[in-house]
Amino acid sequence: MIKALIFDFDGLILDTETPEYLAWQNIYSEHGFELPHEELGKIIGGSGHSKFDAAEHLTLLSQGRLDSVSLRARFHLECDSAIARAAVLPGVLDYIHEAKRLRLKLAIASSSPHSWVDNHAKRLGIFYYFDKVICSDDVGVGRVKPNPDLFLLALEQLQGRCRSRAPVGLPRAGRPPGDLRNDSGARTGRLSGLCRRGTRPGVGHVAVGQRDVTEPAVVKWARWL
């Protein structure tokens, strides 16, 4: 039977990524430039596939009229303000409550630091539902997603063992246009061996067990795939 669920945080529990996108879009538009959506999508959510810097890029486009320090300060002000008003994403509390009913262990594995994840999870009233919270502070420098260290440490601390794995999560299908929530959680799950190869992208959390999912409630979640 299923033993544990490991959740990503940014973009799954709390939509921190859409505010990042909208903040940069507003800033670029205000100064008459088009935001390079594809490049921004590579860095949002800590996917680690690009060194693109939106502030430096806009500074270059403006030929030095704008400075990157001021642009970053403006971005953080707008983005943090929007995130501070955000609620838990739809469906997440249903997953958590059903997991608790099934007596599953729960963990968060996030590339963000504890200062970010813990504070927002407490603000949202969900922190104490989780048995373990694993963040960038808990692994070596540069060992966040897409490296598997976060998920492996979470699994170790949950004392989970799995022979076959059954991934469940939120799909890309149905996300609004311009939604840049990345799939680094799914890639990390595959690298750590928690997901089967061929799993559709968009998996945000991973169910870990000793055989395929059989519990009706968890099967229902898997249908989101």
C-alpha positions in Angstrom: 0.0 0.0 0.0 1.0 3.6 -0.4 3.3 4.8 2.4 4.0 8.5 1.7 3.4 11.5 -0.5 6.2 14.0 -1.3 5.0 17.4 -2.4 6.8 20.1 -4.2 5.9 23.6 -2.8 6.3 26.5 -5.3 3.9 26.0 -8.1 2.0 23.1 -6.5 1.0 24.0 -3.0 1.4 27.8 -3.5 1.4 29.4 -6.9 4.5 31.5 -6.5 5.4 31.2 -10.2 2.5 33.0 -11.8 3.2 36.2 -9.7 6.9 36.0 -10.8 5.9 35.9 -14.4 3.3 38.6 -14.1 5.6 40.9 -12.2 8.3 40.7 -14.9 5.7 41.0 -17.6 4.4 44.3 -16.0 7.9 45.7 -15.7 9.0 44.8 -19.2 5.7 46.2 -20.7 6.0 49.4 -18.7 9.3 50.1 -20.3 8.1 49.2 -23.8 9.8 45.8 -24.2 8.5 42.3 -24.7 9.2 39.7 -22.0 11.1 36.7 -23.4 8.6 34.1 -22.1 10.5 31.1 -23.2 13.7 32.2 -21.4 11.8 33.1 -18.2 10.1 29.8 -18.2 13.5 28.0 -18.0 14.3 29.7 -14.6 10.9 30.0 -12.9 10.6 27.5 -10.1 14.3 26.7 -9.9 14.4 24.3 -12.9 18.1 25.0 -13.3 18.1 24.9 -17.1 19.2 28.5 -17.8 21.2 31.4 -16.4 18.8 33.9 -17.8 18.6 37.0 -15.7 15.5 39.1 -16.4 16.9 42.3 -14.8 20.2 42.1 -16.6 18.4 41.4 -19.9 16.1 44.4 -19.5 19.1 46.6 -18.6 20.8 45.6 -21.8 17.6 46.2 -23.8 17.3 49.7 -22.4 21.0 50.3 -23.3 21.8 51.2 -19.7 18.9 53.5 -19.0 17.6 51.0 -16.4 19.7 49.4 -13.7 19.4 45.8 -12.7 19.4 46.5 -8.9 16.4 48.8 -9.1 14.6 46.4 -11.4 15.1 43.5 -9.0 13.9 45.6 -6.1 10.7 46.5 -8.0 10.2 42.8 -9.0 10.6 41.5 -5.5 8.2 44.2 -4.1 5.5 43.3 -6.6 6.0 39.6 -6.5 6.2 39.2 -2.8 3.1 41.4 -2.3 1.1 39.2 -4.6 2.4 35.9 -3.1 1.6 37.2 0.5 -2.1 37.4 -0.6 -2.2 34.0 -2.3 -4.0 31.0 -0.9 -3.4 27.3 -1.2 -3.9 26.1 -4.7 -7.3 24.4 -5.4 -7.4 20.7 -4.6 -4.2 20.6 -2.4 -6.1 20.6 0.9 -8.3 17.7 -0.4 -5.2 15.7 -1.1 -3.7 16.5 2.3 -6.9 15.7 4.2 -7.4 12.4 2.3 -3.8 11.5 2.8 -4.2 12.0 6.6 -7.4 9.9 6.6 -5.4 7.1 4.9 -2.6 7.7 7.5 0.0 8.4 4.8 3.2 10.2 5.7 3.6 13.6 4.1 6.7 15.6 3.2 7.6 18.8 1.3 10.7 18.7 -0.9 11.5 22.2 -2.1 14.4 24.0 -3.8 13.4 27.1 -1.8 14.9 27.8 1.7 13.2 27.0 5.0 12.7 30.8 5.6 10.4 30.9 2.5 8.7 27.5 2.7 8.1 27.3 6.5 6.8 30.8 6.8 4.3 30.5 3.9 3.2 27.0 5.0 2.5 28.4 8.5 0.7 31.4 7.0 -1.5 29.0 4.9 -2.2 26.8 8.0 -0.7 23.6 6.5 2.8 23.4 8.0 1.9 21.0 10.8 0.2 18.5 8.4 3.7 17.6 7.1 5.9 15.1 8.9 9.0 16.5 7.2 9.9 19.6 5.3 13.1 19.4 3.2 14.5 22.6 1.7 17.6 23.8 -0.1 19.2 24.5 3.3 19.2 20.7 4.0 21.2 19.6 0.9 24.6 20.6 -0.5 25.1 23.8 -2.5 23.8 23.3 -6.0 22.1 20.0 -5.1 18.5 21.3 -5.5 16.2 20.3 -8.4 16.7 18.8 -10.9 19.2 16.8 -8.7 17.3 14.2 -6.7 18.8 15.0 -3.3 15.8 16.8 -1.9 13.4 13.9 -2.7 15.9 11.3 -1.6 16.4 13.0 1.8 12.7 13.4 2.3 12.2 9.7 1.5 15.0 8.8 3.9 13.6 10.9 6.7 10.1 9.5 6.1 11.8 6.1 6.4 10.0 5.0 3.2 10.9 2.0 1.1 9.5 1.5 -2.3 9.9 -1.3 -4.9 7.3 -0.1 -7.4 6.4 3.6 -7.6 3.1 5.3 -8.4 3.2 9.0 -9.3 0.2 11.2 -8.9 -0.1 14.9 -9.3 -1.4 18.0 -11.1 -1.2 17.9 -14.9 -0.2 20.7 -17.3 -3.5 20.2 -19.0 -6.0 22.8 -17.9 -3.4 25.4 -16.7 -4.2 28.9 -17.9 -2.4 30.4 -20.9 1.0 31.8 -20.0 1.2 29.5 -17.0 4.9 28.8 -16.6 4.9 26.4 -13.7 7.8 24.1 -14.4 8.1 20.4 -14.4 11.3 20.1 -12.4 9.5 18.2 -9.7 8.6 15.5 -12.2 12.2 15.4 -13.6 13.5 15.2 -10.1 11.2 12.3 -9.2 12.4 10.4 -12.2 16.0 11.0 -11.4 15.5 9.8 -7.8 13.7 6.7 -9.0 10.4 7.7 -7.4 8.6 8.0 -10.8 8.4 5.4 -13.5 9.9 6.4 -16.9 7.2 7.6 -19.2 5.2 9.4 -16.6 3.5 12.4 -18.1 5.0 15.8 -17.2 3.4 18.0 -14.6 3.7 15.6 -11.7 3.9 17.8 -8.6 3.9 15.2 -5.9 4.9 11.5 -5.7 3.1 8.7 -4.0 5.6 6.1 -2.6 4.5 2.6 -1.9 5.4 -1.1 -2.2 2.9 -1.8 -5.0 0.8 0.1 -7.4 -1.9 2.4 -6.1 -5.0 0.5 -5.0 -6.7 2.9 -2.6 -9.8 4.4 -4.4 -9.1 7.9 -3.1 -5.5 7.9 -4.3 -6.6 6.3 -7.6 -9.0 9.2 -8.1 -6.1 11.7 -7.6 -4.0 9.7 -10.2 -6.8 10.3 -12.8 -5.6 14.0 -12.8 -2.7 12.6 -14.9 
